[in-house]
Amino acid sequence: MRYLLGIVCAIAGALIFTLTLSSLVAGWAVGNASFESPDQVSNYEDMAFIATSAFGLMFGWIVGWAIGNAMGLDSDADEADG
């Protein structure tokens, strides 16, 4: 059950970070660097956007895992009972 809660929170975290923070971080990262070609700008902006979204995914997973652990939703205990 803890895995399910982790997955749901990971999806929610990725969605929230993607919709709110990713574009802001990508714009900030591109604005604070200098580039030689427009392709470099695009690649750097894409990398910053994806990295922020991936961080949101990991953050959500950790939060969901911690909540599941605090609620006593230990998957090992469930398997031992069955």
mmCIF file of the N, C-alpha and C atoms, coordinates in Angstrom:
data_MODEL
# 
_entry.id   MODEL 
# 
loop_
_atom_site.group_PDB 
_atom_site.id 
_atom_site.type_symbol 
_atom_site.label_atom_id 
_atom_site.label_alt_id 
_atom_site.label_comp_id 
_atom_site.label_asym_id 
_atom_site.label_entity_id 
_atom_site.label_seq_id 
_atom_site.pdbx_PDB_ins_code 
_atom_site.Cartn_x 
_atom_site.Cartn_y 
_atom_site.Cartn_z 
_atom_site.occupancy 
_atom_site.B_iso_or_equiv 
_atom_site.pdbx_formal_charge 
_atom_site.auth_seq_id 
_atom_site.auth_comp_id 
_atom_site.auth_asym_id 
_atom_site.auth_atom_id 
_atom_site.pdbx_PDB_model_num 
ATOM 1   N N  . MET A 1 1  ? 0.815  -1.191  0.000   1.00 0.00 ? 1  MET A N  1 
ATOM 2   C CA . MET A 1 1  ? 0.000  0.000   0.000   1.00 0.00 ? 1  MET A CA 1 
ATOM 3   C C  . MET A 1 1  ? 0.866  1.266   0.000   1.00 0.00 ? 1  MET A C  1 
ATOM 4   N N  . ARG A 1 2  ? 2.033  1.146   0.673   1.00 0.00 ? 2  ARG A N  1 
ATOM 5   C CA . ARG A 1 2  ? 2.935  2.286   0.712   1.00 0.00 ? 2  ARG A CA 1 
ATOM 6   C C  . ARG A 1 2  ? 3.438  2.631   -0.690  1.00 0.00 ? 2  ARG A C  1 
ATOM 7   N N  . TYR A 1 3  ? 3.648  1.607   -1.524  1.00 0.00 ? 3  TYR A N  1 
ATOM 8   C CA . TYR A 1 3  ? 4.083  1.836   -2.902  1.00 0.00 ? 3  TYR A CA 1 
ATOM 9   C C  . TYR A 1 3  ? 3.018  2.603   -3.687  1.00 0.00 ? 3  TYR A C  1 
ATOM 10  N N  . LEU A 1 4  ? 1.768  2.225   -3.516  1.00 0.00 ? 4  LEU A N  1 
ATOM 11  C CA . LEU A 1 4  ? 0.680  2.894   -4.220  1.00 0.00 ? 4  LEU A CA 1 
ATOM 12  C C  . LEU A 1 4  ? 0.589  4.367   -3.822  1.00 0.00 ? 4  LEU A C  1 
ATOM 13  N N  . LEU A 1 5  ? 0.699  4.624   -2.540  1.00 0.00 ? 5  LEU A N  1 
ATOM 14  C CA . LEU A 1 5  ? 0.663  6.007   -2.068  1.00 0.00 ? 5  LEU A CA 1 
ATOM 15  C C  . LEU A 1 5  ? 1.869  6.779   -2.596  1.00 0.00 ? 5  LEU A C  1 
ATOM 16  N N  . GLY A 1 6  ? 3.025  6.136   -2.653  1.00 0.00 ? 6  GLY A N  1 
ATOM 17  C CA . GLY A 1 6  ? 4.208  6.772   -3.216  1.00 0.00 ? 6  GLY A CA 1 
ATOM 18  C C  . GLY A 1 6  ? 4.026  7.123   -4.683  1.00 0.00 ? 6  GLY A C  1 
ATOM 19  N N  . ILE A 1 7  ? 3.430  6.221   -5.448  1.00 0.00 ? 7  ILE A N  1 
ATOM 20  C CA . ILE A 1 7  ? 3.204  6.462   -6.875  1.00 0.00 ? 7  ILE A CA 1 
ATOM 21  C C  . ILE A 1 7  ? 2.207  7.600   -7.086  1.00 0.00 ? 7  ILE A C  1 
ATOM 22  N N  . VAL A 1 8  ? 1.124  7.596   -6.332  1.00 0.00 ? 8  VAL A N  1 
ATOM 23  C CA . VAL A 1 8  ? 0.111  8.645   -6.471  1.00 0.00 ? 8  VAL A CA 1 
ATOM 24  C C  . VAL A 1 8  ? 0.698  10.010  -6.111  1.00 0.00 ? 8  VAL A C  1 
ATOM 25  N N  . CYS A 1 9  ? 1.455  10.062  -5.030  1.00 0.00 ? 9  CYS A N  1 
ATOM 26  C CA . CYS A 1 9  ? 2.072  11.331  -4.632  1.00 0.00 ? 9  CYS A CA 1 
ATOM 27  C C  . CYS A 1 9  ? 3.159  11.754  -5.614  1.00 0.00 ? 9  CYS A C  1 
ATOM 28  N N  . ALA A 1 10 ? 3.870  10.797  -6.212  1.00 0.00 ? 10 ALA A N  1 
ATOM 29  C CA . ALA A 1 10 ? 4.886  11.127  -7.213  1.00 0.00 ? 10 ALA A CA 1 
ATOM 30  C C  . ALA A 1 10 ? 4.245  11.764  -8.436  1.00 0.00 ? 10 ALA A C  1 
ATOM 31  N N  . ILE A 1 11 ? 3.139  11.212  -8.881  1.00 0.00 ? 11 ILE A N  1 
ATOM 32  C CA . ILE A 1 11 ? 2.426  11.786  -10.029 1.00 0.00 ? 11 ILE A CA 1 
ATOM 33  C C  . ILE A 1 11 ? 1.911  13.185  -9.690  1.00 0.00 ? 11 ILE A C  1 
ATOM 34  N N  . ALA A 1 12 ? 1.360  13.330  -8.494  1.00 0.00 ? 12 ALA A N  1 
ATOM 35  C CA . ALA A 1 12 ? 0.855  14.643  -8.077  1.00 0.00 ? 12 ALA A CA 1 
ATOM 36  C C  . ALA A 1 12 ? 1.995  15.653  -7.957  1.00 0.00 ? 12 ALA A C  1 
ATOM 37  N N  . GLY A 1 13 ? 3.118  15.225  -7.395  1.00 0.00 ? 13 GLY A N  1 
ATOM 38  C CA . GLY A 1 13 ? 4.267  16.124  -7.266  1.00 0.00 ? 13 GLY A CA 1 
ATOM 39  C C  . GLY A 1 13 ? 4.803  16.553  -8.615  1.00 0.00 ? 13 GLY A C  1 
ATOM 40  N N  . ALA A 1 14 ? 4.926  15.609  -9.548  1.00 0.00 ? 14 ALA A N  1 
ATOM 41  C CA . ALA A 1 14 ? 5.407  15.945  -10.883 1.00 0.00 ? 14 ALA A CA 1 
ATOM 42  C C  . ALA A 1 14 ? 4.439  16.912  -11.572 1.00 0.00 ? 14 ALA A C  1 
ATOM 43  N N  . LEU A 1 15 ? 3.153  16.689  -11.424 1.00 0.00 ? 15 LEU A N  1 
ATOM 44  C CA . LEU A 1 15 ? 2.160  17.565  -12.039 1.00 0.00 ? 15 LEU A CA 1 
ATOM 45  C C  . LEU A 1 15 ? 2.229  18.974  -11.455 1.00 0.00 ? 15 LEU A C  1 
ATOM 46  N N  . ILE A 1 16 ? 2.313  19.060  -10.151 1.00 0.00 ? 16 ILE A N  1 
ATOM 47  C CA . ILE A 1 16 ? 2.364  20.372  -9.499  1.00 0.00 ? 16 ILE A CA 1 
ATOM 48  C C  . ILE A 1 16 ? 3.633  21.126  -9.885  1.00 0.00 ? 16 ILE A C  1 
ATOM 49  N N  . PHE A 1 17 ? 4.786  20.436  -9.844  1.00 0.00 ? 17 PHE A N  1 
ATOM 50  C CA . PHE A 1 17 ? 6.040  21.094  -10.205 1.00 0.00 ? 17 PHE A CA 1 
ATOM 51  C C  . PHE A 1 17 ? 6.032  21.505  -11.675 1.00 0.00 ? 17 PHE A C  1 
ATOM 52  N N  . THR A 1 18 ? 5.488  20.654  -12.550 1.00 0.00 ? 18 THR A N  1 
ATOM 53  C CA . THR A 1 18 ? 5.459  20.967  -13.976 1.00 0.00 ? 18 THR A CA 1 
ATOM 54  C C  . THR A 1 18 ? 4.575  22.174  -14.269 1.00 0.00 ? 18 THR A C  1 
ATOM 55  N N  . LEU A 1 19 ? 3.436  22.240  -13.627 1.00 0.00 ? 19 LEU A N  1 
ATOM 56  C CA . LEU A 1 19 ? 2.502  23.325  -13.902 1.00 0.00 ? 19 LEU A CA 1 
ATOM 57  C C  . LEU A 1 19 ? 2.875  24.645  -13.235 1.00 0.00 ? 19 LEU A C  1 
ATOM 58  N N  . THR A 1 20 ? 3.661  24.586  -12.156 1.00 0.00 ? 20 THR A N  1 
ATOM 59  C CA . THR A 1 20 ? 3.944  25.819  -11.419 1.00 0.00 ? 20 THR A CA 1 
ATOM 60  C C  . THR A 1 20 ? 5.392  26.263  -11.494 1.00 0.00 ? 20 THR A C  1 
ATOM 61  N N  . LEU A 1 21 ? 6.344  25.366  -11.237 1.00 0.00 ? 21 LEU A N  1 
ATOM 62  C CA . LEU A 1 21 ? 7.731  25.787  -11.074 1.00 0.00 ? 21 LEU A CA 1 
ATOM 63  C C  . LEU A 1 21 ? 8.616  25.583  -12.290 1.00 0.00 ? 21 LEU A C  1 
ATOM 64  N N  . SER A 1 22 ? 8.348  24.588  -13.100 1.00 0.00 ? 22 SER A N  1 
ATOM 65  C CA . SER A 1 22 ? 9.280  24.227  -14.173 1.00 0.00 ? 22 SER A CA 1 
ATOM 66  C C  . SER A 1 22 ? 9.526  25.361  -15.152 1.00 0.00 ? 22 SER A C  1 
ATOM 67  N N  . SER A 1 23 ? 8.485  26.033  -15.576 1.00 0.00 ? 23 SER A N  1 
ATOM 68  C CA . SER A 1 23 ? 8.684  27.116  -16.539 1.00 0.00 ? 23 SER A CA 1 
ATOM 69  C C  . SER A 1 23 ? 9.409  28.299  -15.901 1.00 0.00 ? 23 SER A C  1 
ATOM 70  N N  . LEU A 1 24 ? 9.149  28.560  -14.630 1.00 0.00 ? 24 LEU A N  1 
ATOM 71  C CA . LEU A 1 24 ? 9.847  29.649  -13.943 1.00 0.00 ? 24 LEU A CA 1 
ATOM 72  C C  . LEU A 1 24 ? 11.340 29.347  -13.799 1.00 0.00 ? 24 LEU A C  1 
ATOM 73  N N  . VAL A 1 25 ? 11.665 28.124  -13.402 1.00 0.00 ? 25 VAL A N  1 
ATOM 74  C CA . VAL A 1 25 ? 13.062 27.736  -13.239 1.00 0.00 ? 25 VAL A CA 1 
ATOM 75  C C  . VAL A 1 25 ? 13.774 27.731  -14.585 1.00 0.00 ? 25 VAL A C  1 
ATOM 76  N N  . ALA A 1 26 ? 13.110 27.225  -15.620 1.00 0.00 ? 26 ALA A N  1 
ATOM 77  C CA . ALA A 1 26 ? 13.723 27.194  -16.952 1.00 0.00 ? 26 ALA A CA 1 
ATOM 78  C C  . ALA A 1 26 ? 13.996 28.609  -17.455 1.00 0.00 ? 26 ALA A C  1 
ATOM 79  N N  . GLY A 1 27 ? 13.065 29.505  -17.282 1.00 0.00 ? 27 GLY A N  1 
ATOM 80  C CA . GLY A 1 27 ? 13.269 30.889  -17.691 1.00 0.00 ? 27 GLY A CA 1 
ATOM 81  C C  . GLY A 1 27 ? 14.373 31.570  -16.909 1.00 0.00 ? 27 GLY A C  1 
ATOM 82  N N  . TRP A 1 28 ? 14.427 31.304  -15.616 1.00 0.00 ? 28 TRP A N  1 
ATOM 83  C CA . TRP A 1 28 ? 15.482 31.874  -14.780 1.00 0.00 ? 28 TRP A CA 1 
ATOM 84  C C  . TRP A 1 28 ? 16.850 31.339  -15.192 1.00 0.00 ? 28 TRP A C  1 
ATOM 85  N N  . ALA A 1 29 ? 16.933 30.034  -15.445 1.00 0.00 ? 29 ALA A N  1 
ATOM 86  C CA . ALA A 1 29 ? 18.207 29.421  -15.825 1.00 0.00 ? 29 ALA A CA 1 
ATOM 87  C C  . ALA A 1 29 ? 18.718 29.970  -17.150 1.00 0.00 ? 29 ALA A C  1 
ATOM 88  N N  . VAL A 1 30 ? 17.827 30.139  -18.111 1.00 0.00 ? 30 VAL A N  1 
ATOM 89  C CA . VAL A 1 30 ? 18.225 30.670  -19.420 1.00 0.00 ? 30 VAL A CA 1 
ATOM 90  C C  . VAL A 1 30 ? 18.590 32.150  -19.305 1.00 0.00 ? 30 VAL A C  1 
ATOM 91  N N  . GLY A 1 31 ? 17.888 32.883  -18.474 1.00 0.00 ? 31 GLY A N  1 
ATOM 92  C CA . GLY A 1 31 ? 18.161 34.312  -18.315 1.00 0.00 ? 31 GLY A CA 1 
ATOM 93  C C  . GLY A 1 31 ? 19.489 34.606  -17.650 1.00 0.00 ? 31 GLY A C  1 
ATOM 94  N N  . ASN A 1 32 ? 20.004 33.663  -16.862 1.00 0.00 ? 32 ASN A N  1 
ATOM 95  C CA . ASN A 1 32 ? 21.250 33.878  -16.138 1.00 0.00 ? 32 ASN A CA 1 
ATOM 96  C C  . ASN A 1 32 ? 22.463 33.262  -16.827 1.00 0.00 ? 32 ASN A C  1 
ATOM 97  N N  . ALA A 1 33 ? 22.354 32.867  -18.071 1.00 0.00 ? 33 ALA A N  1 
ATOM 98  C CA . ALA A 1 33 ? 23.468 32.261  -18.793 1.00 0.00 ? 33 ALA A CA 1 
ATOM 99  C C  . ALA A 1 33 ? 23.617 32.942  -20.147 1.00 0.00 ? 33 ALA A C  1 
ATOM 100 N N  . SER A 1 34 ? 24.790 32.792  -20.717 1.00 0.00 ? 34 SER A N  1 
ATOM 101 C CA . SER A 1 34 ? 25.012 33.336  -22.059 1.00 0.00 ? 34 SER A CA 1 
ATOM 102 C C  . SER A 1 34 ? 25.232 32.187  -23.034 1.00 0.00 ? 34 SER A C  1 
ATOM 103 N N  . PHE A 1 35 ? 24.740 32.360  -24.245 1.00 0.00 ? 35 PHE A N  1 
ATOM 104 C CA . PHE A 1 35 ? 24.780 31.293  -25.239 1.00 0.00 ? 35 PHE A CA 1 
ATOM 105 C C  . PHE A 1 35 ? 25.293 31.826  -26.569 1.00 0.00 ? 35 PHE A C  1 
ATOM 106 N N  . GLU A 1 36 ? 25.767 30.905  -27.386 1.00 0.00 ? 36 GLU A N  1 
ATOM 107 C CA . GLU A 1 36 ? 26.273 31.281  -28.702 1.00 0.00 ? 36 GLU A CA 1 
ATOM 108 C C  . GLU A 1 36 ? 25.264 31.046  -29.817 1.00 0.00 ? 36 GLU A C  1 
ATOM 109 N N  . SER A 1 37 ? 24.304 30.166  -29.583 1.00 0.00 ? 37 SER A N  1 
ATOM 110 C CA . SER A 1 37 ? 23.318 29.889  -30.632 1.00 0.00 ? 37 SER A CA 1 
ATOM 111 C C  . SER A 1 37 ? 21.935 29.673  -30.012 1.00 0.00 ? 37 SER A C  1 
ATOM 112 N N  . PRO A 1 38 ? 20.890 29.870  -30.792 1.00 0.00 ? 38 PRO A N  1 
ATOM 113 C CA . PRO A 1 38 ? 19.528 29.638  -30.289 1.00 0.00 ? 38 PRO A CA 1 
ATOM 114 C C  . PRO A 1 38 ? 19.284 28.177  -29.915 1.00 0.00 ? 38 PRO A C  1 
ATOM 115 N N  . ASP A 1 39 ? 20.000 27.260  -30.553 1.00 0.00 ? 39 ASP A N  1 
ATOM 116 C CA . ASP A 1 39 ? 19.838 25.850  -30.205 1.00 0.00 ? 39 ASP A CA 1 
ATOM 117 C C  . ASP A 1 39 ? 20.302 25.575  -28.779 1.00 0.00 ? 39 ASP A C  1 
ATOM 118 N N  . GLN A 1 40 ? 21.359 26.230  -28.361 1.00 0.00 ? 40 GLN A N  1 
ATOM 119 C CA . GLN A 1 40 ? 21.843 26.057  -26.994 1.00 0.00 ? 40 GLN A CA 1 
ATOM 120 C C  . GLN A 1 40 ? 20.815 26.583  -25.992 1.00 0.00 ? 40 GLN A C  1 
ATOM 121 N N  . VAL A 1 41 ? 20.173 27.681  -26.316 1.00 0.00 ? 41 VAL A N  1 
ATOM 122 C CA . VAL A 1 41 ? 19.142 28.235  -25.440 1.00 0.00 ? 41 VAL A CA 1 
ATOM 123 C C  . VAL A 1 41 ? 18.001 27.241  -25.284 1.00 0.00 ? 41 VAL A C  1 
ATOM 124 N N  . SER A 1 42 ? 17.553 26.702  -26.383 1.00 0.00 ? 42 SER A N  1 
ATOM 125 C CA . SER A 1 42 ? 16.450 25.747  -26.365 1.00 0.00 ? 42 SER A CA 1 
ATOM 126 C C  . SER A 1 42 ? 16.815 24.486  -25.578 1.00 0.00 ? 42 SER A C  1 
ATOM 127 N N  . ASN A 1 43 ? 18.003 23.964  -25.823 1.00 0.00 ? 43 ASN A N  1 
ATOM 128 C CA . ASN A 1 43 ? 18.430 22.747  -25.129 1.00 0.00 ? 43 ASN A CA 1 
ATOM 129 C C  . ASN A 1 43 ? 18.553 22.976  -23.623 1.00 0.00 ? 43 ASN A C  1 
ATOM 130 N N  . TYR A 1 44 ? 19.111 24.096  -23.235 1.00 0.00 ? 44 TYR A N  1 
ATOM 131 C CA . TYR A 1 44 ? 19.287 24.408  -21.822 1.00 0.00 ? 44 TYR A CA 1 
ATOM 132 C C  . TYR A 1 44 ? 17.944 24.614  -21.134 1.00 0.00 ? 44 TYR A C  1 
ATOM 133 N N  . GLU A 1 45 ? 17.035 25.283  -21.829 1.00 0.00 ? 45 GLU A N  1 
ATOM 134 C CA . GLU A 1 45 ? 15.700 25.503  -21.266 1.00 0.00 ? 45 GLU A CA 1 
ATOM 135 C C  . GLU A 1 45 ? 14.959 24.180  -21.107 1.00 0.00 ? 45 GLU A C  1 
ATOM 136 N N  . ASP A 1 46 ? 15.048 23.312  -22.106 1.00 0.00 ? 46 ASP A N  1 
ATOM 137 C CA . ASP A 1 46 ? 14.418 21.990  -22.014 1.00 0.00 ? 46 ASP A CA 1 
ATOM 138 C C  . ASP A 1 46 ? 14.999 21.175  -20.863 1.00 0.00 ? 46 ASP A C  1 
ATOM 139 N N  . MET A 1 47 ? 16.326 21.220  -20.726 1.00 0.00 ? 47 MET A N  1 
ATOM 140 C CA . MET A 1 47 ? 16.974 20.465  -19.652 1.00 0.00 ? 47 MET A CA 1 
ATOM 141 C C  . MET A 1 47 ? 16.519 20.964  -18.280 1.00 0.00 ? 47 MET A C  1 
ATOM 142 N N  . ALA A 1 48 ? 16.451 22.271  -18.100 1.00 0.00 ? 48 ALA A N  1 
ATOM 143 C CA . ALA A 1 48 ? 16.021 22.827  -16.820 1.00 0.00 ? 48 ALA A CA 1 
ATOM 144 C C  . ALA A 1 48 ? 14.564 22.475  -16.535 1.00 0.00 ? 48 ALA A C  1 
ATOM 145 N N  . PHE A 1 49 ? 13.717 22.513  -17.548 1.00 0.00 ? 49 PHE A N  1 
ATOM 146 C CA . PHE A 1 49 ? 12.300 22.176  -17.384 1.00 0.00 ? 49 PHE A CA 1 
ATOM 147 C C  . PHE A 1 49 ? 12.134 20.716  -16.965 1.00 0.00 ? 49 PHE A C  1 
ATOM 148 N N  . ILE A 1 50 ? 12.820 19.823  -17.663 1.00 0.00 ? 50 ILE A N  1 
ATOM 149 C CA . ILE A 1 50 ? 12.700 18.390  -17.371 1.00 0.00 ? 50 ILE A CA 1 
ATOM 150 C C  . ILE A 1 50 ? 13.319 18.061  -16.008 1.00 0.00 ? 50 ILE A C  1 
ATOM 151 N N  . ALA A 1 51 ? 14.445 18.686  -15.679 1.00 0.00 ? 51 ALA A N  1 
ATOM 152 C CA . ALA A 1 51 ? 15.081 18.425  -14.386 1.00 0.00 ? 51 ALA A CA 1 
ATOM 153 C C  . ALA A 1 51 ? 14.184 18.866  -13.232 1.00 0.00 ? 51 ALA A C  1 
ATOM 154 N N  . THR A 1 52 ? 13.525 19.992  -13.380 1.00 0.00 ? 52 THR A N  1 
ATOM 155 C CA . THR A 1 52 ? 12.615 20.458  -12.332 1.00 0.00 ? 52 THR A CA 1 
ATOM 156 C C  . THR A 1 52 ? 11.416 19.533  -12.196 1.00 0.00 ? 52 THR A C  1 
ATOM 157 N N  . SER A 1 53 ? 10.890 19.066  -13.305 1.00 0.00 ? 53 SER A N  1 
ATOM 158 C CA . SER A 1 53 ? 9.769  18.121  -13.258 1.00 0.00 ? 53 SER A CA 1 
ATOM 159 C C  . SER A 1 53 ? 10.193 16.795  -12.640 1.00 0.00 ? 53 SER A C  1 
ATOM 160 N N  . ALA A 1 54 ? 11.394 16.331  -12.957 1.00 0.00 ? 54 ALA A N  1 
ATOM 161 C CA . ALA A 1 54 ? 11.902 15.081  -12.375 1.00 0.00 ? 54 ALA A CA 1 
ATOM 162 C C  . ALA A 1 54 ? 12.119 15.231  -10.873 1.00 0.00 ? 54 ALA A C  1 
ATOM 163 N N  . PHE A 1 55 ? 12.595 16.399  -10.448 1.00 0.00 ? 55 PHE A N  1 
ATOM 164 C CA . PHE A 1 55 ? 12.738 16.656  -9.022  1.00 0.00 ? 55 PHE A CA 1 
ATOM 165 C C  . PHE A 1 55 ? 11.380 16.613  -8.327  1.00 0.00 ? 55 PHE A C  1 
ATOM 166 N N  . GLY A 1 56 ? 10.358 17.159  -8.966  1.00 0.00 ? 56 GLY A N  1 
ATOM 167 C CA . GLY A 1 56 ? 9.004  17.097  -8.411  1.00 0.00 ? 56 GLY A CA 1 
ATOM 168 C C  . GLY A 1 56 ? 8.512  15.662  -8.284  1.00 0.00 ? 56 GLY A C  1 
ATOM 169 N N  . LEU A 1 57 ? 8.843  14.833  -9.257  1.00 0.00 ? 57 LEU A N  1 
ATOM 170 C CA . LEU A 1 57 ? 8.480  13.413  -9.207  1.00 0.00 ? 57 LEU A CA 1 
ATOM 171 C C  . LEU A 1 57 ? 9.144  12.735  -8.008  1.00 0.00 ? 57 LEU A C  1 
ATOM 172 N N  . MET A 1 58 ? 10.440 12.969  -7.837  1.00 0.00 ? 58 MET A N  1 
ATOM 173 C CA . MET A 1 58 ? 11.159 12.359  -6.703  1.00 0.00 ? 58 MET A CA 1 
ATOM 174 C C  . MET A 1 58 ? 10.670 12.911  -5.372  1.00 0.00 ? 58 MET A C  1 
ATOM 175 N N  . PHE A 1 59 ? 10.408 14.208  -5.320  1.00 0.00 ? 59 PHE A N  1 
ATOM 176 C CA . PHE A 1 59 ? 9.906  14.826  -4.094  1.00 0.00 ? 59 PHE A CA 1 
ATOM 177 C C  . PHE A 1 59 ? 8.552  14.226  -3.709  1.00 0.00 ? 59 PHE A C  1 
ATOM 178 N N  . GLY A 1 60 ? 7.671  14.080  -4.686  1.00 0.00 ? 60 GLY A N  1 
ATOM 179 C CA . GLY A 1 60 ? 6.365  13.483  -4.424  1.00 0.00 ? 60 GLY A CA 1 
ATOM 180 C C  . GLY A 1 60 ? 6.471  12.047  -3.952  1.00 0.00 ? 60 GLY A C  1 
ATOM 181 N N  . TRP A 1 61 ? 7.381  11.284  -4.563  1.00 0.00 ? 61 TRP A N  1 
ATOM 182 C CA . TRP A 1 61 ? 7.575  9.891   -4.146  1.00 0.00 ? 61 TRP A CA 1 
ATOM 183 C C  . TRP A 1 61 ? 8.039  9.821   -2.691  1.00 0.00 ? 61 TRP A C  1 
ATOM 184 N N  . ILE A 1 62 ? 8.994  10.670  -2.321  1.00 0.00 ? 62 ILE A N  1 
ATOM 185 C CA . ILE A 1 62 ? 9.511  10.662  -0.947  1.00 0.00 ? 62 ILE A CA 1 
ATOM 186 C C  . ILE A 1 62 ? 8.425  11.068  0.034   1.00 0.00 ? 62 ILE A C  1 
ATOM 187 N N  . VAL A 1 63 ? 7.641  12.073  -0.301  1.00 0.00 ? 63 VAL A N  1 
ATOM 188 C CA . VAL A 1 63 ? 6.556  12.509  0.577   1.00 0.00 ? 63 VAL A CA 1 
ATOM 189 C C  . VAL A 1 63 ? 5.514  11.393  0.728   1.00 0.00 ? 63 VAL A C  1 
ATOM 190 N N  . GLY A 1 64 ? 5.127  10.770  -0.381  1.00 0.00 ? 64 GLY A N  1 
ATOM 191 C CA . GLY A 1 64 ? 4.156  9.683   -0.319  1.00 0.00 ? 64 GLY A CA 1 
ATOM 192 C C  . GLY A 1 64 ? 4.667  8.491   0.471   1.00 0.00 ? 64 GLY A C  1 
ATOM 193 N N  . TRP A 1 65 ? 5.942  8.171   0.288   1.00 0.00 ? 65 TRP A N  1 
ATOM 194 C CA . TRP A 1 65 ? 6.557  7.063   1.018   1.00 0.00 ? 65 TRP A CA 1 
ATOM 195 C C  . TRP A 1 65 ? 6.583  7.371   2.516   1.00 0.00 ? 65 TRP A C  1 
ATOM 196 N N  . ALA A 1 66 ? 6.925  8.608   2.875   1.00 0.00 ? 66 ALA A N  1 
ATOM 197 C CA . ALA A 1 66 ? 6.976  8.993   4.284   1.00 0.00 ? 66 ALA A CA 1 
ATOM 198 C C  . ALA A 1 66 ? 5.585  8.975   4.912   1.00 0.00 ? 66 ALA A C  1 
ATOM 199 N N  . ILE A 1 67 ? 4.590  9.455   4.187   1.00 0.00 ? 67 ILE A N  1 
ATOM 200 C CA . ILE A 1 67 ? 3.219  9.433   4.708   1.00 0.00 ? 67 ILE A CA 1 
ATOM 201 C C  . ILE A 1 67 ? 2.752  7.992   4.897   1.00 0.00 ? 67 ILE A C  1 
ATOM 202 N N  . GLY A 1 68 ? 3.023  7.143   3.914   1.00 0.00 ? 68 GLY A N  1 
ATOM 203 C CA . GLY A 1 68 ? 2.642  5.737   4.032   1.00 0.00 ? 68 GLY A CA 1 
ATOM 204 C C  . GLY A 1 68 ? 3.339  5.051   5.186   1.00 0.00 ? 68 GLY A C  1 
ATOM 205 N N  . ASN A 1 69 ? 4.592  5.399   5.419   1.00 0.00 ? 69 ASN A N  1 
ATOM 206 C CA . ASN A 1 69 ? 5.328  4.813   6.530   1.00 0.00 ? 69 ASN A CA 1 
ATOM 207 C C  . ASN A 1 69 ? 4.780  5.303   7.861   1.00 0.00 ? 69 ASN A C  1 
ATOM 208 N N  . ALA A 1 70 ? 4.444  6.600   7.936   1.00 0.00 ? 70 ALA A N  1 
ATOM 209 C CA . ALA A 1 70 ? 3.889  7.152   9.168   1.00 0.00 ? 70 ALA A CA 1 
ATOM 210 C C  . ALA A 1 70 ? 2.508  6.579   9.477   1.00 0.00 ? 70 ALA A C  1 
ATOM 211 N N  . MET A 1 71 ? 1.759  6.245   8.437   1.00 0.00 ? 71 MET A N  1 
ATOM 212 C CA . MET A 1 71 ? 0.423  5.677   8.632   1.00 0.00 ? 71 MET A CA 1 
ATOM 213 C C  . MET A 1 71 ? 0.477  4.181   8.922   1.00 0.00 ? 71 MET A C  1 
ATOM 214 N N  . GLY A 1 72 ? 1.660  3.602   8.875   1.00 0.00 ? 72 GLY A N  1 
ATOM 215 C CA . GLY A 1 72 ? 1.790  2.173   9.148   1.00 0.00 ? 72 GLY A CA 1 
ATOM 216 C C  . GLY A 1 72 ? 1.397  1.303   7.975   1.00 0.00 ? 72 GLY A C  1 
ATOM 217 N N  . LEU A 1 73 ? 1.514  1.824   6.771   1.00 0.00 ? 73 LEU A N  1 
ATOM 218 C CA . LEU A 1 73 ? 1.155  1.068   5.574   1.00 0.00 ? 73 LEU A CA 1 
ATOM 219 C C  . LEU A 1 73 ? 2.375  0.303   5.059   1.00 0.00 ? 73 LEU A C  1 
ATOM 220 N N  . ASP A 1 74 ? 3.015  -0.456  5.929   1.00 0.00 ? 74 ASP A N  1 
ATOM 221 C CA . ASP A 1 74 ? 4.232  -1.184  5.576   1.00 0.00 ? 74 ASP A CA 1 
ATOM 222 C C  . ASP A 1 74 ? 3.879  -2.381  4.704   1.00 0.00 ? 74 ASP A C  1 
ATOM 223 N N  . SER A 1 75 ? 4.450  -2.443  3.514   1.00 0.00 ? 75 SER A N  1 
ATOM 224 C CA . SER A 1 75 ? 4.125  -3.525  2.583   1.00 0.00 ? 75 SER A CA 1 
ATOM 225 C C  . SER A 1 75 ? 4.665  -4.862  3.066   1.00 0.00 ? 75 SER A C  1 
ATOM 226 N N  . ASP A 1 76 ? 5.763  -4.861  3.813   1.00 0.00 ? 76 ASP A N  1 
ATOM 227 C CA . ASP A 1 76 ? 6.320  -6.118  4.316   1.00 0.00 ? 76 ASP A CA 1 
ATOM 228 C C  . ASP A 1 76 ? 5.387  -6.758  5.341   1.00 0.00 ? 76 ASP A C  1 
ATOM 229 N N  . ALA A 1 77 ? 4.770  -5.944  6.172   1.00 0.00 ? 77 ALA A N  1 
ATOM 230 C CA . ALA A 1 77 ? 3.841  -6.472  7.171   1.00 0.00 ? 77 ALA A CA 1 
ATOM 231 C C  . ALA A 1 77 ? 2.595  -7.031  6.500   1.00 0.00 ? 77 ALA A C  1 
ATOM 232 N N  . ASP A 1 78 ? 2.142  -6.402  5.396   1.00 0.00 ? 78 ASP A N  1 
ATOM 233 C CA . ASP A 1 78 ? 0.985  -6.892  4.678   1.00 0.00 ? 78 ASP A CA 1 
ATOM 234 C C  . ASP A 1 78 ? 1.262  -8.242  4.058   1.00 0.00 ? 78 ASP A C  1 
ATOM 235 N N  . GLU A 1 79 ? 2.470  -8.445  3.518   1.00 0.00 ? 79 GLU A N  1 
ATOM 236 C CA . GLU A 1 79 ? 2.824  -9.709  2.887   1.00 0.00 ? 79 GLU A CA 1 
ATOM 237 C C  . GLU A 1 79 ? 2.961  -10.818 3.933   1.00 0.00 ? 79 GLU A C  1 
ATOM 238 N N  . ALA A 1 80 ? 3.425  -10.491 5.130   1.00 0.00 ? 80 ALA A N  1 
ATOM 239 C CA . ALA A 1 80 ? 3.596  -11.497 6.165   1.00 0.00 ? 80 ALA A CA 1 
ATOM 240 C C  . ALA A 1 80 ? 2.251  -11.990 6.686   1.00 0.00 ? 80 ALA A C  1 
ATOM 241 N N  . ASP A 1 81 ? 1.252  -11.115 6.694   1.00 0.00 ? 81 ASP A N  1 
ATOM 242 C CA . ASP A 1 81 ? -0.061 -11.509 7.187   1.00 0.00 ? 81 ASP A CA 1 
ATOM 243 C C  . ASP A 1 81 ? -0.786 -12.415 6.215   1.00 0.00 ? 81 ASP A C  1 
ATOM 244 N N  . GLY A 1 82 ? -0.527 -12.244 4.919   1.00 0.00 ? 82 GLY A N  1 
ATOM 245 C CA . GLY A 1 82 ? -1.276 -12.967 3.897   1.00 0.00 ? 82 GLY A CA 1 
ATOM 246 C C  . GLY A 1 82 ? -0.769 -14.304 3.699   1.00 0.00 ? 82 GLY A C  1 
# 
